[in-house]
Amino acid sequence: MLPIYKLIAAAVTVAALSATASCQSTTSGGVVGADRQQLLLVSSEELNQMAAKAYNQLQAESVKKGVLNTDAALTRRVRAIATRITPQTRVFRADAPGWKWEVNTITSKELNAFCMPGGKIMFYSGLIQNLKLSDDEIAVVMGHEIAHALREHSREQVSQAMAAQAAIGIGAALLGVGDGSANLAGSAYEALIATRFSRNDESEADRIGLELSARAGYDPRAGVTLWKKMLSGNNGGRPPEFLSTHPAETRRIQQIEALLPTVMPLYEAARPGR
């Protein structure tokens, strides 16, 4: 059997070739800086179909449990915020305002919120009620989650998993240490449902989300109060589970404060009553 370092070298070589052939950027524009090359090996259409299926399944399960959109006032509130934010997505992607956006809420103590690929948004009541979030703070969270969808972080994450598995499989086959077969579709689905992103993805989503909320007329300074609430009001300062791989709250606050001079003019131009 060949040494493992040779297998790893072959896998890395294949992964590098895949990355070179498949890098692109999913967004452009904006003032906060959100343009970089991404490894994208799976199509948006494929991932959007998977996301829609998972979202519909979650809704069906929530209906059975009697927790989907049971708080009508909260659902109206979240949907009203989304109605103002989603048109602003055109700043980063011309196609995004035309996505099949959907916004729902689940009555649960869980501190959670997400936006799946293609614009499928879900907020859990615990996040809003336990932390007593204002509309501005909800908008910051929503902008952040929408930013993940705009930048197609799930698609990038799935592509990275696929590239790693494919590289190891091809490398193993070339070096005669096994057939390297793998269930890539299963890995892709698992990565999508997990929705746990890297710290770089999270910082990127913070920047884009802050700009989206500001352009929609929501005060971006709410990003600071939001993360202070996260620090002081949630389980001794630990972030919610859906933020478990995210940057430290203090660092996020510093980034938001540094961006305020850039995004405040957008808010001032868009805020209601101006």
C-alpha positions as CSV (number, residue, x, y, z in Angstrom):
1,M,0.0,0.0,0.0
2,L,1.2,3.5,-0.9
3,P,2.0,5.9,2.0
4,I,-1.0,8.0,3.1
5,Y,0.8,11.2,2.3
6,K,0.9,10.3,-1.3
7,L,-2.9,9.6,-1.2
8,I,-3.5,13.0,0.4
9,A,-1.3,14.7,-2.2
10,A,-3.2,13.2,-5.0
11,A,-6.5,14.2,-3.4
12,V,-5.4,17.7,-2.9
13,T,-4.3,17.9,-6.5
14,V,-7.6,16.8,-7.8
15,A,-9.4,19.2,-5.5
16,A,-7.3,22.1,-6.7
17,L,-8.0,21.2,-10.3
18,S,-11.8,21.1,-9.5
19,A,-11.5,24.5,-7.8
20,T,-9.7,26.1,-10.7
21,A,-12.4,24.9,-13.1
22,S,-15.4,25.9,-11.0
23,C,-14.7,29.1,-9.2
24,Q,-17.1,32.0,-9.6
25,S,-18.8,34.7,-7.5
26,T,-22.5,34.6,-6.8
27,T,-22.9,38.3,-5.8
28,S,-21.6,41.7,-6.8
29,G,-22.3,45.3,-5.8
30,G,-23.0,46.7,-2.4
31,V,-20.8,48.9,-0.3
32,V,-19.7,46.5,2.4
33,G,-17.4,44.3,0.3
34,A,-18.8,40.9,-0.5
35,D,-17.2,39.7,-3.7
36,R,-14.9,36.7,-3.8
37,Q,-14.4,33.5,-5.8
38,Q,-16.3,30.4,-4.6
39,L,-16.1,26.7,-5.4
40,L,-19.5,25.8,-6.9
41,L,-19.7,22.2,-8.2
42,V,-23.5,21.8,-7.9
43,S,-26.1,23.9,-9.7
44,S,-28.4,26.4,-7.9
45,E,-31.4,24.6,-9.3
46,E,-30.4,21.3,-7.8
47,L,-29.8,22.8,-4.4
48,N,-33.0,25.0,-4.5
49,Q,-35.0,21.8,-5.2
50,M,-33.5,20.1,-2.2
51,A,-34.1,23.2,0.0
52,A,-37.7,23.4,-1.1
53,K,-38.2,19.7,-0.3
54,A,-36.6,20.1,3.2
55,Y,-38.6,23.3,3.9
56,N,-41.9,21.7,2.9
57,Q,-41.1,18.7,5.1
58,L,-40.4,21.0,8.0
59,Q,-43.7,22.8,7.5
60,A,-45.6,19.5,7.3
61,E,-44.1,18.3,10.5
62,S,-44.8,21.6,12.2
63,V,-48.4,21.5,11.1
64,K,-48.8,18.0,12.7
65,K,-47.3,19.4,15.9
66,G,-49.6,22.4,15.7
67,V,-46.8,25.0,15.8
68,L,-46.7,26.5,12.3
69,N,-47.8,30.1,12.2
70,T,-49.9,29.7,15.3
71,D,-49.0,33.2,16.5
72,A,-50.6,35.3,13.7
73,A,-49.3,38.6,15.0
74,L,-45.7,37.4,15.1
75,T,-46.0,35.9,11.6
76,R,-47.4,39.2,10.2
77,R,-44.6,41.0,11.9
78,V,-41.9,38.8,10.4
79,R,-43.4,38.8,7.0
80,A,-43.7,42.6,7.0
81,I,-40.0,42.9,7.7
82,A,-39.2,40.5,4.9
83,T,-41.4,42.4,2.5
84,R,-39.1,45.4,3.0
85,I,-35.8,43.5,2.9
86,T,-36.3,41.1,0.0
87,P,-36.5,43.9,-2.7
88,Q,-33.1,45.2,-1.5
89,T,-31.5,41.9,-2.6
90,R,-31.2,43.2,-6.1
91,V,-28.2,45.3,-5.0
92,F,-26.3,42.0,-4.7
93,R,-28.1,39.8,-7.2
94,A,-30.4,40.9,-10.0
95,D,-32.3,37.6,-9.9
96,A,-32.9,37.5,-6.2
97,P,-36.1,39.6,-6.0
98,G,-37.8,37.1,-8.3
99,W,-37.1,34.1,-6.1
100,K,-40.0,32.2,-4.7
101,W,-39.7,33.8,-1.2
102,E,-41.6,32.3,1.6
103,V,-41.7,33.4,5.2
104,N,-43.2,31.4,8.1
105,T,-42.8,31.1,11.9
106,I,-42.7,28.2,14.3
107,T,-43.9,28.5,17.9
108,S,-41.0,27.1,19.9
109,K,-38.6,28.0,22.7
110,E,-35.8,27.2,20.3
111,L,-33.6,30.2,19.4
112,N,-33.4,29.7,15.7
113,A,-33.9,31.3,12.3
114,F,-32.7,30.5,8.8
115,C,-33.1,31.3,5.1
116,M,-32.7,28.2,2.9
117,P,-31.4,28.5,-0.7
118,G,-34.0,30.1,-3.0
119,G,-35.5,32.3,-0.2
120,K,-37.2,29.9,2.2
121,I,-37.3,31.8,5.6
122,M,-38.2,30.4,9.0
123,F,-38.2,32.2,12.3
124,Y,-38.7,30.5,15.7
125,S,-40.7,32.4,18.2
126,G,-38.2,31.8,21.0
127,L,-35.6,33.9,19.3
128,I,-37.8,36.9,19.1
129,Q,-39.7,36.6,22.3
130,N,-36.9,35.4,24.7
131,L,-34.5,38.1,23.6
132,K,-37.3,40.7,23.2
133,L,-36.1,41.6,19.7
134,S,-37.2,44.9,18.1
135,D,-38.2,45.1,14.5
136,D,-34.7,46.6,13.7
137,E,-33.0,43.6,15.5
138,I,-35.2,41.1,13.7
139,A,-34.2,42.8,10.4
140,V,-30.6,42.4,11.2
141,V,-31.1,38.7,11.9
142,M,-33.1,38.3,8.7
143,G,-30.7,40.2,6.6
144,H,-27.9,38.0,7.9
145,E,-29.8,34.8,7.0
146,I,-30.9,36.1,3.6
147,A,-27.2,36.9,3.0
148,H,-26.4,33.2,3.3
149,A,-28.8,32.5,0.5
150,L,-27.6,35.3,-1.7
151,R,-24.0,34.2,-1.4
152,E,-25.1,30.5,-1.7
153,H,-23.0,29.5,1.2
154,S,-24.9,26.2,1.4
155,R,-24.1,25.5,-2.3
156,E,-20.5,26.3,-1.6
157,Q,-20.4,24.1,1.5
158,V,-22.0,21.2,-0.4
159,S,-19.5,21.7,-3.3
160,Q,-16.6,21.6,-0.8
161,A,-17.8,18.4,0.7
162,M,-18.3,16.9,-2.8
163,A,-14.9,18.0,-4.0
164,A,-13.2,16.5,-0.9
165,Q,-15.0,13.2,-1.3
166,A,-14.4,13.1,-5.1
167,A,-10.7,14.0,-4.7
168,I,-10.1,11.3,-2.1
169,G,-12.1,8.8,-4.2
170,I,-10.2,9.6,-7.4
171,G,-6.9,9.7,-5.7
172,A,-7.5,6.4,-4.0
173,A,-8.5,4.8,-7.4
174,L,-5.4,6.2,-9.1
175,L,-3.1,5.0,-6.4
176,G,-4.8,1.6,-6.2
177,V,-6.0,1.7,-2.6
178,G,-9.7,1.3,-3.2
179,D,-12.6,2.3,-5.4
180,G,-13.3,5.5,-3.5
181,S,-17.1,5.3,-4.0
182,A,-19.2,7.7,-1.9
183,N,-22.7,8.8,-1.6
184,L,-22.3,12.4,-2.6
185,A,-26.0,13.2,-2.8
186,G,-26.4,12.1,0.8
187,S,-23.4,14.3,1.9
188,A,-24.9,17.2,0.0
189,Y,-28.3,16.9,1.7
190,E,-26.7,16.5,5.1
191,A,-24.6,19.7,4.5
192,L,-27.7,21.6,3.4
193,I,-29.8,20.6,6.4
194,A,-26.9,21.2,8.9
195,T,-26.6,24.9,7.7
196,R,-23.6,25.4,9.8
197,F,-21.2,27.8,8.1
198,S,-17.6,28.8,8.5
199,R,-16.6,31.8,10.4
200,N,-15.7,33.5,7.2
201,D,-19.2,32.9,5.8
202,E,-20.7,34.2,9.0
203,S,-18.7,37.4,8.9
204,E,-19.6,37.8,5.2
205,A,-23.3,37.3,6.0
206,D,-23.0,39.9,8.8
207,R,-21.7,42.5,6.4
208,I,-24.2,41.9,3.7
209,G,-27.1,41.5,6.1
210,L,-26.3,44.8,7.8
211,E,-26.4,46.6,4.4
212,L,-29.7,44.9,3.5
213,S,-31.4,45.9,6.7
214,A,-30.1,49.5,6.3
215,R,-31.3,49.8,2.7
216,A,-34.7,48.5,3.9
217,G,-34.9,51.4,6.4
218,Y,-34.0,49.4,9.5
219,D,-31.5,51.0,11.9
220,P,-28.2,49.1,11.5
221,R,-27.1,50.1,15.0
222,A,-29.5,47.4,16.1
223,G,-26.8,44.9,15.2
224,V,-24.9,46.1,18.2
225,T,-27.9,45.8,20.6
226,L,-28.7,42.4,19.1
227,W,-25.4,40.9,19.9
228,K,-25.3,42.5,23.3
229,K,-28.5,40.7,24.0
230,M,-27.0,37.5,22.8
231,L,-24.1,38.0,25.2
232,S,-26.2,38.9,28.2
233,G,-29.5,37.3,27.8
234,N,-29.0,33.8,26.5
235,N,-27.8,30.9,28.6
236,G,-25.0,32.6,30.3
237,G,-23.7,34.3,27.2
238,R,-23.6,31.2,24.9
239,P,-25.0,31.8,21.4
240,P,-28.0,29.9,20.1
241,E,-27.3,26.5,18.5
242,F,-27.8,27.9,15.0
243,L,-24.9,30.3,15.8
244,S,-22.6,27.7,17.3
245,T,-19.9,28.0,14.7
246,H,-20.2,31.7,14.4
247,P,-17.5,34.3,15.3
248,A,-17.4,35.5,18.9
249,E,-20.1,38.0,19.7
250,T,-17.6,40.7,20.8
251,R,-15.8,40.4,17.4
252,R,-19.1,40.7,15.6
253,I,-20.0,43.8,17.5
254,Q,-16.6,45.3,16.6
255,Q,-17.2,44.5,12.9
256,I,-20.7,46.1,13.0
257,E,-19.4,49.2,14.7
258,A,-16.7,49.5,12.1
259,L,-19.3,49.3,9.3
260,L,-21.7,51.8,10.7
261,P,-20.2,54.8,9.0
262,T,-20.6,53.0,5.7
263,V,-24.2,51.8,6.1
264,M,-25.8,54.6,8.2
265,P,-26.2,56.9,5.2
266,L,-28.1,54.1,3.5
267,Y,-30.5,53.9,6.5
268,E,-30.9,57.6,6.7
269,A,-31.9,57.7,3.0
270,A,-34.4,54.8,3.4
271,R,-35.8,55.2,6.9
272,P,-39.6,55.6,7.1
273,G,-40.8,59.2,7.4
274,R,-37.8,60.8,5.8
